[in-house]
Each structure stands twice: as structure tokens, then as C-alpha cells.
Amino acid sequence: MKVLVVEDNALTRYTIKALLTRLGHEVVAEAETGAQAAGLFSQTNPDVVFLDLILPGKSGIEVLGELRGINPEACVVVITAVDQEELDLRLSDKGVNAILRKPFSFDDFRTLMKTLS
């Protein structure tokens, strides 16, 4: 799968990219800010977007709305350390395909990618 990673933390971004590569997926672009995300999404047309919720400039929720405006069927995995049922329901209502909680293990990541395939 072609993947866009939107994450402001360089170490987390690197880790996700390394795990995706190890599992045979291609990271087609990386964004550090919400402002970069929609443009890269349009340019690269990824199969999956890994989207952090807390980003400089625009929140992940705002970016999610922009991505849905470009492609309502986009596969989006939200990355977050926040564990709240209310947030999960809100994200589900917005059509998020999955939530990846930080910190995550390789096994968690591999299982998630199998469900998206």
C-alpha cells in the first residue's frame, strides 16, 4: 500500500515509516504539519493516511475534514495518545477507519495493517 504519514514528531514519523517499510508498504510522503497534509494527499493519492491528532497549525480533526472533502472514501488511521471513549465516538462519526494508540508495538501495528489490507 501507498501511505502518507502526517505526524509532527520526527521519531514517531520515522518509526511508522520503518514499520511500514518492514511490512512491505511504501511511504509516498511525510507531513509535519496539518497545512502540508491536504496538498500531499492530493499529490500522492495514498491508499492509507496515518494522521496524528495534535499537529502544529491545524488539528488532525481539521485535516481529516479536508481529506474527506478531497476523497470521502479515504482510508484514515488516527494516531493518538489520547484514550477517551468520547473522542473515539467522535472520530468514528467522522469516518476514521482505525485508531492507533501511542505507544504501540510492532504486533499492534502489523495487526492493524492486516485489517486495512
Secondary structure, DSSP 8 states (H G I E B T S, - for coil): -EEEEE-S-HHHHHHHHHHHHHTT-EEEEEESSHHHHHHHHHHH--SEEEEESS-SSS-HHHHHHHHHHH-TT-EEEEEES---HHHHHHHHHTT--EEEESS--HHHHHHHHHHH-
